[in-house]
């Protein structure tokens, strides 16, 4: 399977490195911002162990691309996803929160329908998505996501509008609201909230709390669900990538696992 990566940061380079060992997977190109082609090609080629060309437009991809894997986030997905989907290329993305903006969701859906392609989102930095989706069949009375990171993990986000991150001496809440609002206000930090919401009660019914906590040495994701099925309480303390402390290691691993599963004839549902 010939892949095109969107983005050349920590998640993309981790995935390209892992796929070196997979005989059925080849990274054939990387899509990047115009003017970054040399840097993108160098990063992905080094990670994948073979030359990988970089392009700035999906129309310039080589022939035979079976799947585009977006590791670049909301802006990258909206820049290249519609064109890829219209051309009939399936897309896998880490940026589920992009669907919290209705016009983005409509544009991606229309492009996928036009091209007969599919857009899928990986589970990313969280687990229990399959259990939440199953529980939603019977009806959910409550679905809550709590995200807790060290202050440094919230730098560059809307948390800086609420808190002095450098001065925190104890845990402080900087957001409480719906998953839709969280995904819009924290496009680089709240994809987990959107993923849980889409699996369960929806963006407007899923409640989110985001916390900056100087005691944290990892990123904590907590999901609580209650309904006809019973009660679920899931907690994961996730590490970041050693190459990029702003990226979740589990998100990168979920990208690798998803693509590998596409090649399997039998697999466990998840």
N, C-alpha and C positions, 0 to 999 in steps of 0.2 A: 504494500500500500504506500503510495507516494503522498507525502504530506506537505502542506505549506504552513509554516508558523507565522502568526501575526505577533510581532514584538520580539525583542531580543534581550530582555532583562533576565532576572534571576529564575523565574519560572520556566521561561522558554529554554534557557541554557541547561537547566537541570533536566528537563524532558529530553532535549536533544542528546544529552550525555547518556541517559538511560536507554534510549532507543538504539544506541550503537550496538547493543547486544541482541537486538531483535531482528532476525533474518527477514521477517515479513514487513518491516517498517523502514521507510527511507524518508528523511527530510530532504525534499527536493528544492525548496526555496523558502525564503523568509521575506515577509512584507514589513516595511518600516516607513517612518516618516521620510519625505523627500529630503535629500541631503545627508541622510544617515546610512546610506547604502553600504559604504565601505565598512563602517563600524559594525553594522548588523551582520554582514557577511563574515567578517572576521570572528565575531563572537560565536555565531552558530556553527561555523566551519570548525572552529577549535573544539567546541563541545561535542559535535557529532563525529569528529574524526575524519571528515572528508569535505571537499569544497562544496559550499552551499551558496548559490547566488542570492542576491537581495534585490528586491524591486520595490518601488514606491506605489505601485498601482496593481490591483488585482488582475487587470486586463493584460499585464505583462508577465503573468506566471507561465511557466513552461506547461506544455501539454501533459495530460494524464494525471493531474492532481485529483486524488480521490476524496480528500478531506482537508479542510482548513482548521487549524487549532489556534484559537485566539487566546493569547497570554498577555495581551496588552491593556485590557480593561475597557471601560465604557466608551471612551473616545475612539479607541482603535477599532472596537467592534462596529460602531456606527460609521466609521470612515470606510471600512472595507467589507463588513458583513453583508449589506444589501446587494452589492455588486456580485459577490461570490454566490449568494443564494439565488439571485436572478439567473446566474450562469449555470445553475444546477449543481453547484458544489455544496455538499453538506458542511456545516460549521459546528464546531464544539468550542465552548467559551467558558471562561472563569467568571464572567461579568454578569451574573443573573440580575443584579440590581438595575441594569439598564432598562428592564421591562417596567420599572416603577414609573417611568415617564411614558404616558400613553402614546404620544406621537412616535416615540422610538419603537415601542412594541408594535404599533400598527405598521410602521415602515418595514420592520424585519419580517412580520407575518406576511405582508403583501409580497415582499421579494421572494420569500420561501414558496409561497403559492404559485407565483409566476414561474419560478424555475423548477418547481417540483422537488425542491430540496428541503432539508430539515435542519433546524437549529436546536442544539441540545446544550445543556449546561451541566458541568461536572459538579459533584457534591462539594468540592473545595475543602475548606478548613473545618468542616463539621461532619458529624456522623448522624445516625438515627433518622436520616431522611426517609428511608424506606418504611420505617415504623410509623413515622408521622403521616406519611401518605396513606398507609393502610388504616391507621386510626381515623383519618378524615372520612373514610367511607361510612363509618358508623356515626359520625358527627362529633365535633370537638366543642367542648364547653370553654376551653381555655387553651391558648397557645402563646407562650412567652419565650422570648430569646433575651439573654443577658450576655453582653460582651464586656470583658474586663481585660485591660492591657495596662502595661506600665505607661507613664506619661509620654515617654519617647515614642511609643507606638501610635500616639494620636497627633503627633506633630504634623503640621501641614493640613490638618482637618478642621472642621467646624468646632471642634472642642476648644481650639485656641480663642474662639469668640466668647467662650463662657468661663474658662479657667486659665489661671496662670500656671501652666504645666510645669515650669521650672521651679515653682515655689511650693508645690504640693507636698505635704507631709503625711497625709492620710487619703484614703480612697474618697473620690468625689464623683457624683453622677453629673454628666454633662449633656445627656439626652434621655428623654422619656417620651415615647409616642408610638405611632404606628410604624410598621415595617416599610410602608411606602415612603413616609417622611424620612425615615432613617436612610433608606437607599438613595434618596435624592440629596440629602444633606451630607452624606458620607460616602461618595461614590467609590472610594478606594478602601473603605473600612467596613461597609455594611452589606456586602454581597451575601454573607452568611445569613443575615436576617432575611434577605429576600428569598434565598433558597429554601429556608424553613417555611416561610410564608406561602410560597408557591406549592410546596408539598402538602400543606395543611389547610389553614383557615383563610388564606388569602392575605394580600398586602395590607388591607385596611383593618382587618380583624386581628392580626397578629401584633402583640404588644412587644416593644423593644426598650431595653434599658442599656445604656452604654456608660461605662465607668472607667475613669483613669485611677490607677492604683499603684502607688510607688512601691508596694510590697511585692508586686508581681514580677516574676522572672520569665514568664511565658505568657501566651495569649490564652485566656480562658473563655470558652464558649459553653454556655449553659442553656439547655432547652427543657421547658416544662410543658407537658401536654396533659389534658384531662378530657375524658369523654366517655362514650359508651363502652369503649374498649377497656377502660381502667385509667391508670395514671402512669406517665412516663417522666423520668427525670434523668437527663443525660448531661454529663459534664466531660469536657475534654480540655486538657492543658496542652496546647500545641506549641511546638518550637518553630522558630523562624529558620529560613534558609541561611546557612553559614555564609553564602556568597552575597546575600542581600537581606539584612535584618528587618526590612519592611515587608518581606514576602513570607507567607506561610509555607512551611515545608510540606504539610499535608495537602495543601492546594496543588502544589507541583506534583506530588505523588498521585493525586487523584486524576490529573491530566494524563499521566503515563498509564495508569491502570485502565482508564476509560478507553484509550486507543487500543491497548492490548486486548481488552475484552471484545472490541469490534471484530477482531480477527478470530476469535474463538467460536467454534461451532456449538459448544455447550458451555454454560456458565451459570453461576448462582445469581438469582435476581437480587439487585441491590440499588 
